[in-house]
Amino acid sequence: MADQERTVTGVQTVLTYSYLNEAAAFALEQAIDSEEGRFYNCLCSKGMSAFCLEAYVNHVGMDRIEHWDEWAPPLDKLRRIAED
């Protein structure tokens, strides 16, 4: 049978907050398991957690609020979602 070239198309949804949450959890696990580099792993975990929260707020905001502004300060975004 001869090889045939085929084109496959599809749609994929990337949930950034999910990747960031996994990265934060992994860095925290590394900090717990090893004393060497613990400070940097904790720092990475905290940073990824903050980015995760903002990404999730953007996800919820875009889904629930018309004219969502991704460039607004994070605290303003949380207030908008809380008011909705």
Secondary structure by P-SEA (a helix, b strand, c coil): ccbbbbbbbbbbbbcaaaaaaaaaaaaaaaaaacccaaaaaaaaaaaaaaaaaaaaaaaaaaaccccccccccaaaaaaaaaac
